């Protein structure tokens, strides 16, 4: 599980698709140097817990560390402004320890995170499904249909291997780790203009796939590259053939 760490710059995309609600657990908690505080809650399912500093001045270093006490070995992350992480319960409990690593008192707010997603793409994503890297090396596109909210497209075509494919490419969802690439405009333009496939083949579309060949979904898209004959792939097992 990854931690989302607050940085000095915030990137906001498609805010109308989702809402994030912070539910306070502990506000105005003052941690002295080397002092720890443990938050323990009952949980039947994974829960996202976050924290943020409430000092007048930001910490000059990664001053607070959050550690999962019920996992062995324990997982932890430290930051200067704050962050959030999803924690899986153990025996119906989640316990997170917050420790001041600095030499100065630090005040933090601890909260739970609730996310909702109204994007049309969200209905195709099973958050419990484990994805795998999949690379499409495309010889030609046949069609593309994009949802009204632009969050996903259904793309069909032929791979360089000659095998036909149909995939739902997710351009946006509530997944905070996604790059949010939007490649549908270029694909549609090529199709509308009847661009010869040799002008863009091989076109590389890659990301994390879930589902099977009859219901293939590509999320967390990290590459949309035309004319990429030498696109690097760690393993041929990750190429759609």
C-alpha positions in Angstrom: 0.0 0.0 0.0 1.3 3.4 -0.9 1.3 6.5 1.2 0.0 9.8 -0.2 2.4 12.5 1.1 1.5 16.2 1.1 4.0 18.3 -0.8 4.5 22.0 -1.3 2.6 21.9 -4.6 -0.9 20.5 -5.0 -2.2 19.2 -8.4 -6.0 19.3 -8.8 -7.7 17.5 -11.7 -11.3 16.8 -12.5 -12.4 17.8 -9.0 -16.1 17.4 -9.9 -15.7 13.6 -10.3 -14.9 12.9 -6.7 -15.1 14.2 -3.1 -12.8 13.7 -0.2 -14.2 14.0 3.3 -11.9 14.3 6.4 -13.4 12.8 9.5 -11.5 14.1 12.6 -10.0 11.5 15.0 -7.7 13.7 17.0 -7.2 17.5 16.5 -4.6 19.8 17.9 -2.4 16.9 19.2 0.9 18.2 20.5 3.8 15.8 20.3 7.0 16.6 22.1 10.3 15.5 20.7 10.5 11.7 20.5 6.9 11.4 21.9 4.4 9.0 20.3 0.7 8.8 20.2 -1.2 5.6 19.1 -4.6 5.7 17.4 -6.5 2.5 17.7 -9.9 2.0 16.1 -12.2 -0.9 15.3 -12.4 -1.6 11.5 -14.0 -4.4 9.5 -12.4 -3.2 6.2 -9.3 -1.2 5.2 -9.5 2.4 6.3 -7.5 5.4 5.1 -6.0 7.5 7.9 -4.2 10.8 7.4 -2.5 13.5 9.4 -1.3 17.0 8.8 0.8 19.4 10.8 -1.0 22.3 12.4 2.0 24.4 13.4 2.4 28.1 12.5 5.5 27.1 10.5 6.0 23.9 8.5 8.6 21.4 9.7 12.0 21.9 8.0 12.4 18.1 7.9 10.3 14.9 7.9 9.2 15.5 11.5 6.4 13.0 12.0 6.4 9.3 11.3 3.2 7.2 11.0 3.7 3.4 11.7 1.3 0.5 11.4 1.7 -1.3 14.7 -0.2 -4.4 13.7 1.8 -5.4 10.7 5.0 -7.4 11.0 7.3 -6.1 9.9 5.8 -2.7 10.6 5.3 -0.3 7.7 5.8 3.4 8.2 6.3 6.7 6.4 7.5 10.1 7.5 6.7 13.6 6.1 7.0 17.2 6.9 3.5 18.4 6.1 1.4 15.2 6.4 0.0 12.4 4.4 -2.4 9.5 4.3 -2.3 5.8 3.9 -4.8 2.9 3.7 -4.4 0.4 6.6 -5.8 -3.1 6.6 -7.3 -4.3 9.9 -5.8 -7.2 11.9 -8.4 -9.1 14.0 -10.8 -6.2 13.5 -8.4 -3.5 14.7 -6.2 -0.8 13.1 -3.5 0.8 15.2 -1.3 3.6 13.9 1.5 5.2 15.9 2.5 8.8 15.3 6.0 9.8 16.4 7.7 13.2 16.5 11.1 12.7 15.0 12.2 16.3 15.4 13.8 18.3 18.2 10.8 20.7 18.4 7.2 20.2 19.5 4.9 19.4 16.6 1.1 19.8 16.5 -0.9 17.5 14.2 -4.4 16.7 13.3 -5.3 13.1 12.7 -8.3 12.2 10.5 -10.0 9.4 8.6 -10.5 9.8 4.8 -13.7 9.0 3.0 -13.6 9.1 -0.8 -16.5 9.0 -3.2 -16.3 8.9 -7.0 -19.0 9.9 -9.5 -16.9 9.3 -12.6 -18.4 6.8 -15.0 -15.1 4.9 -15.1 -15.4 4.0 -11.4 -18.1 1.4 -12.0 -15.5 -0.7 -14.0 -12.8 -0.7 -11.3 -12.7 -3.5 -8.7 -10.5 -2.0 -6.0 -9.9 -5.5 -4.6 -8.6 -6.8 -7.9 -4.9 -7.0 -8.3 -3.7 -5.4 -11.5 -0.7 -6.4 -13.7 1.3 -4.3 -16.1 0.0 -4.7 -19.6 1.5 -3.1 -22.8 -0.5 -2.8 -26.0 1.6 -2.5 -29.1 -1.0 -1.4 -31.5 -0.9 -1.8 -35.3 -4.2 0.0 -36.0 -7.2 1.4 -34.3 -10.7 0.4 -35.3 -12.9 2.5 -33.1 -13.1 4.6 -30.0 -16.1 5.7 -27.9 -15.5 8.0 -25.0 -17.9 8.4 -22.0 -19.7 11.7 -21.6 -17.6 12.7 -18.6 -14.4 11.8 -20.5 -13.3 9.4 -17.7 -12.9 6.4 -19.9 -12.9 5.2 -23.5 -13.7 1.9 -25.2 -11.0 1.3 -27.7 -10.8 -1.5 -30.3 -8.1 -2.3 -32.8 -5.5 -4.8 -33.8 -2.2 -5.5 -32.0 1.1 -5.8 -33.8 0.8 -9.6 -33.3 -2.4 -9.5 -35.4 -4.7 -10.2 -32.5 -7.8 -8.0 -32.2 -8.5 -6.3 -28.9 -11.2 -4.3 -27.1 -10.2 -2.5 -23.9 -11.7 0.1 -21.6 -9.0 2.7 -21.0 -9.5 4.6 -17.8 -8.4 8.2 -18.1 -9.7 9.2 -14.7 -11.0 7.7 -11.5 -10.7 8.4 -7.7 -7.4 6.5 -7.7 -5.0 9.0 -6.2 -1.9 7.3 -7.6 -3.0 7.6 -11.3 -1.2 9.9 -13.7 -4.5 10.9 -15.4 -3.3 10.8 -19.0 -5.9 11.6 -21.6 -5.0 10.1 -25.0 -8.5 9.7 -26.5 -8.3 13.0 -28.4 -5.4 11.9 -30.6 -6.8 8.4 -31.2 -10.2 9.9 -32.2 -8.5 12.4 -34.5 -6.6 9.7 -36.3 -9.8 7.7 -36.8 -11.9 10.7 -37.9 -9.2 11.8 -40.4 -8.7 8.2 -41.6 -5.0 8.5 -40.8 -3.0 5.6 -42.3 -2.0 3.3 -39.4 1.6 3.4 -40.7 1.7 7.0 -39.5 1.4 6.0 -35.8 2.2 2.2 -35.6 3.3 0.8 -33.3 1.2 2.8 -30.9 2.0 1.9 -27.3 -0.7 2.1 -24.7 0.3 0.7 -21.3 -0.9 0.7 -17.7 -2.3 -1.7 -15.1 -4.9 -4.2 -16.4 -7.7 -5.9 -14.5 -10.4 -8.3 -15.8 -10.1 -10.9 -18.5 -10.1 -10.7 -22.3 -13.9 -10.4 -22.4 -13.9 -7.5 -20.0 -10.4 -6.0 -20.1 -9.9 -2.7 -18.2 -6.6 -0.7 -18.4 -6.2 1.8 -15.5 -3.3 3.8 -14.2 -2.2 4.5 -17.7 1.4 5.6 -17.9 2.2 5.6 -21.6 0.5 6.7 -24.8 3.3 6.8 -27.4 2.9 6.7 -31.2 5.7 5.4 -33.5 7.4 3.5 -30.6 9.1 0.4 -32.2 11.7 0.3 -29.5 9.5 0.9 -26.5 11.0 -0.9 -23.5 9.2 -3.8 -21.8 10.5 -5.6 -18.8 9.0 -8.9 -19.9 7.2 -10.1 -23.1 4.7 -11.7 -20.7 3.4 -8.1 -20.1 2.7 -7.5 -23.8 -0.8 -8.1 -25.2 -0.4 -10.8 -27.8 
